[in-house]
């Protein structure tokens, strides 16, 4: 997972560091389970399904964690913008800029290799908010998913 912002490091260690800083700045509690769920998502090159997380999540020497516990960790991470849920895939990706609160997300998703790029095109977000207000709709969040082929898969085709 990466984004189109220049100068961002997208490795899982860099993302984890930015998550820890964001939690500290916002006064949020990053529990070992929340941290572990984020680490698992950030370590993957492709979107991660909750089912796969359930099989991998272990905290310390303890055994598997109950599904509701993992879903609560995902809710926390999503609620604060640290991970995004790709609605059509029912899968999760780390936010490449967890320090940014309340941004809308647009994603380019390769149908072949599942590479996912997060865009943060402010003009798109603002147009969506404006159109929603024009319709009397109060938008809380938006996720735009664009499917096609990444540069590598398109060249191979």
MODELLER restraints for C-alpha pairs under 7 A, 6 or more apart:
rsr = mdl.restraints
at = mdl.atoms
rsr.add(forms.Gaussian(group=physical.xy_distance, feature=features.Distance(at['CA:1:A'], at['CA:45:A']), mean=5.82, stdev=0.5))
rsr.add(forms.Gaussian(group=physical.xy_distance, feature=features.Distance(at['CA:1:A'], at['CA:46:A']), mean=6.55, stdev=0.5))
rsr.add(forms.Gaussian(group=physical.xy_distance, feature=features.Distance(at['CA:1:A'], at['CA:93:A']), mean=6.87, stdev=0.5))
rsr.add(forms.Gaussian(group=physical.xy_distance, feature=features.Distance(at['CA:1:A'], at['CA:115:A']), mean=6.87, stdev=0.5))
rsr.add(forms.Gaussian(group=physical.xy_distance, feature=features.Distance(at['CA:1:A'], at['CA:116:A']), mean=5.40, stdev=0.5))
rsr.add(forms.Gaussian(group=physical.xy_distance, feature=features.Distance(at['CA:1:A'], at['CA:117:A']), mean=5.80, stdev=0.5))
rsr.add(forms.Gaussian(group=physical.xy_distance, feature=features.Distance(at['CA:2:A'], at['CA:10:A']), mean=5.90, stdev=0.5))
rsr.add(forms.Gaussian(group=physical.xy_distance, feature=features.Distance(at['CA:2:A'], at['CA:96:A']), mean=6.11, stdev=0.5))
rsr.add(forms.Gaussian(group=physical.xy_distance, feature=features.Distance(at['CA:2:A'], at['CA:117:A']), mean=5.16, stdev=0.5))
rsr.add(forms.Gaussian(group=physical.xy_distance, feature=features.Distance(at['CA:2:A'], at['CA:118:A']), mean=6.19, stdev=0.5))
rsr.add(forms.Gaussian(group=physical.xy_distance, feature=features.Distance(at['CA:3:A'], at['CA:96:A']), mean=6.21, stdev=0.5))
rsr.add(forms.Gaussian(group=physical.xy_distance, feature=features.Distance(at['CA:3:A'], at['CA:117:A']), mean=5.30, stdev=0.5))
rsr.add(forms.Gaussian(group=physical.xy_distance, feature=features.Distance(at['CA:3:A'], at['CA:118:A']), mean=4.57, stdev=0.5))
rsr.add(forms.Gaussian(group=physical.xy_distance, feature=features.Distance(at['CA:3:A'], at['CA:119:A']), mean=5.82, stdev=0.5))
rsr.add(forms.Gaussian(group=physical.xy_distance, feature=features.Distance(at['CA:4:A'], at['CA:118:A']), mean=6.84, stdev=0.5))
rsr.add(forms.Gaussian(group=physical.xy_distance, feature=features.Distance(at['CA:4:A'], at['CA:119:A']), mean=5.86, stdev=0.5))
rsr.add(forms.Gaussian(group=physical.xy_distance, feature=features.Distance(at['CA:10:A'], at['CA:96:A']), mean=6.33, stdev=0.5))
rsr.add(forms.Gaussian(group=physical.xy_distance, feature=features.Distance(at['CA:12:A'], at['CA:39:A']), mean=6.86, stdev=0.5))
rsr.add(forms.Gaussian(group=physical.xy_distance, feature=features.Distance(at['CA:12:A'], at['CA:42:A']), mean=4.99, stdev=0.5))
rsr.add(forms.Gaussian(group=physical.xy_distance, feature=features.Distance(at['CA:12:A'], at['CA:43:A']), mean=5.36, stdev=0.5))
rsr.add(forms.Gaussian(group=physical.xy_distance, feature=features.Distance(at['CA:15:A'], at['CA:96:A']), mean=6.66, stdev=0.5))
rsr.add(forms.Gaussian(group=physical.xy_distance, feature=features.Distance(at['CA:16:A'], at['CA:39:A']), mean=6.92, stdev=0.5))
rsr.add(forms.Gaussian(group=physical.xy_distance, feature=features.Distance(at['CA:18:A'], at['CA:98:A']), mean=6.44, stdev=0.5))
rsr.add(forms.Gaussian(group=physical.xy_distance, feature=features.Distance(at['CA:18:A'], at['CA:99:A']), mean=6.54, stdev=0.5))
rsr.add(forms.Gaussian(group=physical.xy_distance, feature=features.Distance(at['CA:19:A'], at['CA:82:A']), mean=6.99, stdev=0.5))
rsr.add(forms.Gaussian(group=physical.xy_distance, feature=features.Distance(at['CA:19:A'], at['CA:98:A']), mean=5.80, stdev=0.5))
rsr.add(forms.Gaussian(group=physical.xy_distance, feature=features.Distance(at['CA:22:A'], at['CA:98:A']), mean=6.72, stdev=0.5))
rsr.add(forms.Gaussian(group=physical.xy_distance, feature=features.Distance(at['CA:22:A'], at['CA:99:A']), mean=5.16, stdev=0.5))
rsr.add(forms.Gaussian(group=physical.xy_distance, feature=features.Distance(at['CA:23:A'], at['CA:29:A']), mean=6.62, stdev=0.5))
rsr.add(forms.Gaussian(group=physical.xy_distance, feature=features.Distance(at['CA:23:A'], at['CA:30:A']), mean=6.61, stdev=0.5))
rsr.add(forms.Gaussian(group=physical.xy_distance, feature=features.Distance(at['CA:32:A'], at['CA:59:A']), mean=6.83, stdev=0.5))
rsr.add(forms.Gaussian(group=physical.xy_distance, feature=features.Distance(at['CA:33:A'], at['CA:59:A']), mean=6.25, stdev=0.5))
rsr.add(forms.Gaussian(group=physical.xy_distance, feature=features.Distance(at['CA:33:A'], at['CA:73:A']), mean=6.87, stdev=0.5))
rsr.add(forms.Gaussian(group=physical.xy_distance, feature=features.Distance(at['CA:34:A'], at['CA:73:A']), mean=5.04, stdev=0.5))
rsr.add(forms.Gaussian(group=physical.xy_distance, feature=features.Distance(at['CA:36:A'], at['CA:57:A']), mean=6.95, stdev=0.5))
rsr.add(forms.Gaussian(group=physical.xy_distance, feature=features.Distance(at['CA:37:A'], at['CA:57:A']), mean=6.71, stdev=0.5))
rsr.add(forms.Gaussian(group=physical.xy_distance, feature=features.Distance(at['CA:41:A'], at['CA:48:A']), mean=6.17, stdev=0.5))
rsr.add(forms.Gaussian(group=physical.xy_distance, feature=features.Distance(at['CA:41:A'], at['CA:92:A']), mean=6.95, stdev=0.5))
rsr.add(forms.Gaussian(group=physical.xy_distance, feature=features.Distance(at['CA:41:A'], at['CA:93:A']), mean=6.13, stdev=0.5))
rsr.add(forms.Gaussian(group=physical.xy_distance, feature=features.Distance(at['CA:41:A'], at['CA:94:A']), mean=6.15, stdev=0.5))
rsr.add(forms.Gaussian(group=physical.xy_distance, feature=features.Distance(at['CA:42:A'], at['CA:94:A']), mean=5.48, stdev=0.5))
rsr.add(forms.Gaussian(group=physical.xy_distance, feature=features.Distance(at['CA:46:A'], at['CA:114:A']), mean=6.00, stdev=0.5))
rsr.add(forms.Gaussian(group=physical.xy_distance, feature=features.Distance(at['CA:46:A'], at['CA:115:A']), mean=5.81, stdev=0.5))
rsr.add(forms.Gaussian(group=physical.xy_distance, feature=features.Distance(at['CA:46:A'], at['CA:116:A']), mean=6.74, stdev=0.5))
rsr.add(forms.Gaussian(group=physical.xy_distance, feature=features.Distance(at['CA:47:A'], at['CA:91:A']), mean=5.47, stdev=0.5))
rsr.add(forms.Gaussian(group=physical.xy_distance, feature=features.Distance(at['CA:47:A'], at['CA:92:A']), mean=5.22, stdev=0.5))
rsr.add(forms.Gaussian(group=physical.xy_distance, feature=features.Distance(at['CA:47:A'], at['CA:93:A']), mean=5.11, stdev=0.5))
rsr.add(forms.Gaussian(group=physical.xy_distance, feature=features.Distance(at['CA:48:A'], at['CA:91:A']), mean=5.01, stdev=0.5))
rsr.add(forms.Gaussian(group=physical.xy_distance, feature=features.Distance(at['CA:48:A'], at['CA:92:A']), mean=5.04, stdev=0.5))
rsr.add(forms.Gaussian(group=physical.xy_distance, feature=features.Distance(at['CA:48:A'], at['CA:93:A']), mean=6.56, stdev=0.5))
rsr.add(forms.Gaussian(group=physical.xy_distance, feature=features.Distance(at['CA:49:A'], at['CA:90:A']), mean=6.39, stdev=0.5))
rsr.add(forms.Gaussian(group=physical.xy_distance, feature=features.Distance(at['CA:49:A'], at['CA:91:A']), mean=4.23, stdev=0.5))
rsr.add(forms.Gaussian(group=physical.xy_distance, feature=features.Distance(at['CA:49:A'], at['CA:92:A']), mean=6.21, stdev=0.5))
rsr.add(forms.Gaussian(group=physical.xy_distance, feature=features.Distance(at['CA:50:A'], at['CA:91:A']), mean=6.58, stdev=0.5))
rsr.add(forms.Gaussian(group=physical.xy_distance, feature=features.Distance(at['CA:54:A'], at['CA:67:A']), mean=6.35, stdev=0.5))
rsr.add(forms.Gaussian(group=physical.xy_distance, feature=features.Distance(at['CA:54:A'], at['CA:70:A']), mean=6.84, stdev=0.5))
rsr.add(forms.Gaussian(group=physical.xy_distance, feature=features.Distance(at['CA:57:A'], at['CA:64:A']), mean=6.17, stdev=0.5))
rsr.add(forms.Gaussian(group=physical.xy_distance, feature=features.Distance(at['CA:57:A'], at['CA:65:A']), mean=6.37, stdev=0.5))
rsr.add(forms.Gaussian(group=physical.xy_distance, feature=features.Distance(at['CA:58:A'], at['CA:64:A']), mean=5.20, stdev=0.5))
rsr.add(forms.Gaussian(group=physical.xy_distance, feature=features.Distance(at['CA:58:A'], at['CA:65:A']), mean=6.18, stdev=0.5))
rsr.add(forms.Gaussian(group=physical.xy_distance, feature=features.Distance(at['CA:77:A'], at['CA:83:A']), mean=5.60, stdev=0.5))
rsr.add(forms.Gaussian(group=physical.xy_distance, feature=features.Distance(at['CA:78:A'], at['CA:84:A']), mean=5.86, stdev=0.5))
rsr.add(forms.Gaussian(group=physical.xy_distance, feature=features.Distance(at['CA:81:A'], at['CA:95:A']), mean=6.87, stdev=0.5))
rsr.add(forms.Gaussian(group=physical.xy_distance, feature=features.Distance(at['CA:81:A'], at['CA:98:A']), mean=6.29, stdev=0.5))
rsr.add(forms.Gaussian(group=physical.xy_distance, feature=features.Distance(at['CA:81:A'], at['CA:101:A']), mean=6.50, stdev=0.5))
rsr.add(forms.Gaussian(group=physical.xy_distance, feature=features.Distance(at['CA:81:A'], at['CA:102:A']), mean=6.88, stdev=0.5))
rsr.add(forms.Gaussian(group=physical.xy_distance, feature=features.Distance(at['CA:82:A'], at['CA:94:A']), mean=6.21, stdev=0.5))
rsr.add(forms.Gaussian(group=physical.xy_distance, feature=features.Distance(at['CA:82:A'], at['CA:95:A']), mean=5.24, stdev=0.5))
rsr.add(forms.Gaussian(group=physical.xy_distance, feature=features.Distance(at['CA:82:A'], at['CA:98:A']), mean=4.91, stdev=0.5))
rsr.add(forms.Gaussian(group=physical.xy_distance, feature=features.Distance(at['CA:83:A'], at['CA:92:A']), mean=6.53, stdev=0.5))
rsr.add(forms.Gaussian(group=physical.xy_distance, feature=features.Distance(at['CA:83:A'], at['CA:93:A']), mean=5.59, stdev=0.5))
rsr.add(forms.Gaussian(group=physical.xy_distance, feature=features.Distance(at['CA:83:A'], at['CA:94:A']), mean=4.24, stdev=0.5))
rsr.add(forms.Gaussian(group=physical.xy_distance, feature=features.Distance(at['CA:83:A'], at['CA:95:A']), mean=4.86, stdev=0.5))
rsr.add(forms.Gaussian(group=physical.xy_distance, feature=features.Distance(at['CA:84:A'], at['CA:92:A']), mean=5.59, stdev=0.5))
rsr.add(forms.Gaussian(group=physical.xy_distance, feature=features.Distance(at['CA:84:A'], at['CA:93:A']), mean=5.43, stdev=0.5))
rsr.add(forms.Gaussian(group=physical.xy_distance, feature=features.Distance(at['CA:84:A'], at['CA:94:A']), mean=6.23, stdev=0.5))
rsr.add(forms.Gaussian(group=physical.xy_distance, feature=features.Distance(at['CA:84:A'], at['CA:95:A']), mean=6.26, stdev=0.5))
rsr.add(forms.Gaussian(group=physical.xy_distance, feature=features.Distance(at['CA:85:A'], at['CA:91:A']), mean=5.63, stdev=0.5))
rsr.add(forms.Gaussian(group=physical.xy_distance, feature=features.Distance(at['CA:85:A'], at['CA:92:A']), mean=4.51, stdev=0.5))
rsr.add(forms.Gaussian(group=physical.xy_distance, feature=features.Distance(at['CA:85:A'], at['CA:93:A']), mean=6.56, stdev=0.5))
rsr.add(forms.Gaussian(group=physical.xy_distance, feature=features.Distance(at['CA:86:A'], at['CA:92:A']), mean=5.98, stdev=0.5))
rsr.add(forms.Gaussian(group=physical.xy_distance, feature=features.Distance(at['CA:104:A'], at['CA:120:A']), mean=6.78, stdev=0.5))
rsr.add(forms.Gaussian(group=physical.xy_distance, feature=features.Distance(at['CA:104:A'], at['CA:125:A']), mean=5.77, stdev=0.5))
rsr.add(forms.Gaussian(group=physical.xy_distance, feature=features.Distance(at['CA:104:A'], at['CA:141:A']), mean=6.37, stdev=0.5))
rsr.add(forms.Gaussian(group=physical.xy_distance, feature=features.Distance(at['CA:104:A'], at['CA:142:A']), mean=5.55, stdev=0.5))
rsr.add(forms.Gaussian(group=physical.xy_distance, feature=features.Distance(at['CA:104:A'], at['CA:143:A']), mean=6.59, stdev=0.5))
rsr.add(forms.Gaussian(group=physical.xy_distance, feature=features.Distance(at['CA:105:A'], at['CA:118:A']), mean=6.73, stdev=0.5))
rsr.add(forms.Gaussian(group=physical.xy_distance, feature=features.Distance(at['CA:105:A'], at['CA:119:A']), mean=6.41, stdev=0.5))
rsr.add(forms.Gaussian(group=physical.xy_distance, feature=features.Distance(at['CA:105:A'], at['CA:120:A']), mean=5.72, stdev=0.5))
rsr.add(forms.Gaussian(group=physical.xy_distance, feature=features.Distance(at['CA:105:A'], at['CA:142:A']), mean=6.45, stdev=0.5))
rsr.add(forms.Gaussian(group=physical.xy_distance, feature=features.Distance(at['CA:105:A'], at['CA:143:A']), mean=5.11, stdev=0.5))
rsr.add(forms.Gaussian(group=physical.xy_distance, feature=features.Distance(at['CA:105:A'], at['CA:144:A']), mean=6.37, stdev=0.5))
rsr.add(forms.Gaussian(group=physical.xy_distance, feature=features.Distance(at['CA:106:A'], at['CA:118:A']), mean=5.84, stdev=0.5))
rsr.add(forms.Gaussian(group=physical.xy_distance, feature=features.Distance(at['CA:106:A'], at['CA:119:A']), mean=5.04, stdev=0.5))
rsr.add(forms.Gaussian(group=physical.xy_distance, feature=features.Distance(at['CA:106:A'], at['CA:120:A']), mean=6.17, stdev=0.5))
rsr.add(forms.Gaussian(group=physical.xy_distance, feature=features.Distance(at['CA:106:A'], at['CA:143:A']), mean=5.72, stdev=0.5))
rsr.add(forms.Gaussian(group=physical.xy_distance, feature=features.Distance(at['CA:106:A'], at['CA:144:A']), mean=4.48, stdev=0.5))
rsr.add(forms.Gaussian(group=physical.xy_distance, feature=features.Distance(at['CA:106:A'], at['CA:145:A']), mean=5.92, stdev=0.5))
rsr.add(forms.Gaussian(group=physical.xy_distance, feature=features.Distance(at['CA:107:A'], at['CA:116:A']), mean=6.54, stdev=0.5))
rsr.add(forms.Gaussian(group=physical.xy_distance, feature=features.Distance(at['CA:107:A'], at['CA:117:A']), mean=5.56, stdev=0.5))
rsr.add(forms.Gaussian(group=physical.xy_distance, feature=features.Distance(at['CA:107:A'], at['CA:118:A']), mean=4.61, stdev=0.5))
rsr.add(forms.Gaussian(group=physical.xy_distance, feature=features.Distance(at['CA:107:A'], at['CA:119:A']), mean=5.75, stdev=0.5))
rsr.add(forms.Gaussian(group=physical.xy_distance, feature=features.Distance(at['CA:107:A'], at['CA:144:A']), mean=6.08, stdev=0.5))
rsr.add(forms.Gaussian(group=physical.xy_distance, feature=features.Distance(at['CA:107:A'], at['CA:145:A']), mean=4.85, stdev=0.5))
rsr.add(forms.Gaussian(group=physical.xy_distance, feature=features.Distance(at['CA:107:A'], at['CA:146:A']), mean=5.96, stdev=0.5))
rsr.add(forms.Gaussian(group=physical.xy_distance, feature=features.Distance(at['CA:108:A'], at['CA:116:A']), mean=5.65, stdev=0.5))
rsr.add(forms.Gaussian(group=physical.xy_distance, feature=features.Distance(at['CA:108:A'], at['CA:117:A']), mean=5.17, stdev=0.5))
rsr.add(forms.Gaussian(group=physical.xy_distance, feature=features.Distance(at['CA:108:A'], at['CA:118:A']), mean=6.58, stdev=0.5))
rsr.add(forms.Gaussian(group=physical.xy_distance, feature=features.Distance(at['CA:108:A'], at['CA:145:A']), mean=6.18, stdev=0.5))
rsr.add(forms.Gaussian(group=physical.xy_distance, feature=features.Distance(at['CA:108:A'], at['CA:146:A']), mean=4.88, stdev=0.5))
rsr.add(forms.Gaussian(group=physical.xy_distance, feature=features.Distance(at['CA:108:A'], at['CA:147:A']), mean=6.02, stdev=0.5))
rsr.add(forms.Gaussian(group=physical.xy_distance, feature=features.Distance(at['CA:109:A'], at['CA:115:A']), mean=5.83, stdev=0.5))
rsr.add(forms.Gaussian(group=physical.xy_distance, feature=features.Distance(at['CA:109:A'], at['CA:116:A']), mean=4.60, stdev=0.5))
rsr.add(forms.Gaussian(group=physical.xy_distance, feature=features.Distance(at['CA:109:A'], at['CA:117:A']), mean=6.66, stdev=0.5))
rsr.add(forms.Gaussian(group=physical.xy_distance, feature=features.Distance(at['CA:109:A'], at['CA:145:A']), mean=6.97, stdev=0.5))
rsr.add(forms.Gaussian(group=physical.xy_distance, feature=features.Distance(at['CA:109:A'], at['CA:146:A']), mean=6.06, stdev=0.5))
rsr.add(forms.Gaussian(group=physical.xy_distance, feature=features.Distance(at['CA:109:A'], at['CA:147:A']), mean=4.94, stdev=0.5))
rsr.add(forms.Gaussian(group=physical.xy_distance, feature=features.Distance(at['CA:109:A'], at['CA:148:A']), mean=6.45, stdev=0.5))
rsr.add(forms.Gaussian(group=physical.xy_distance, feature=features.Distance(at['CA:110:A'], at['CA:116:A']), mean=6.55, stdev=0.5))
rsr.add(forms.Gaussian(group=physical.xy_distance, feature=features.Distance(at['CA:110:A'], at['CA:147:A']), mean=5.91, stdev=0.5))
rsr.add(forms.Gaussian(group=physical.xy_distance, feature=features.Distance(at['CA:110:A'], at['CA:148:A']), mean=5.20, stdev=0.5))
rsr.add(forms.Gaussian(group=physical.xy_distance, feature=features.Distance(at['CA:110:A'], at['CA:149:A']), mean=4.58, stdev=0.5))
rsr.add(forms.Gaussian(group=physical.xy_distance, feature=features.Distance(at['CA:110:A'], at['CA:150:A']), mean=5.26, stdev=0.5))
rsr.add(forms.Gaussian(group=physical.xy_distance, feature=features.Distance(at['CA:111:A'], at['CA:147:A']), mean=6.12, stdev=0.5))
rsr.add(forms.Gaussian(group=physical.xy_distance, feature=features.Distance(at['CA:111:A'], at['CA:148:A']), mean=5.62, stdev=0.5))
rsr.add(forms.Gaussian(group=physical.xy_distance, feature=features.Distance(at['CA:111:A'], at['CA:149:A']), mean=5.96, stdev=0.5))
rsr.add(forms.Gaussian(group=physical.xy_distance, feature=features.Distance(at['CA:112:A'], at['CA:149:A']), mean=6.64, stdev=0.5))
rsr.add(forms.Gaussian(group=physical.xy_distance, feature=features.Distance(at['CA:112:A'], at['CA:153:A']), mean=6.93, stdev=0.5))
rsr.add(forms.Gaussian(group=physical.xy_distance, feature=features.Distance(at['CA:129:A'], at['CA:139:A']), mean=6.62, stdev=0.5))
rsr.add(forms.Gaussian(group=physical.xy_distance, feature=features.Distance(at['CA:132:A'], at['CA:138:A']), mean=6.49, stdev=0.5))
rsr.add(forms.Gaussian(group=physical.xy_distance, feature=features.Distance(at['CA:132:A'], at['CA:139:A']), mean=6.49, stdev=0.5))
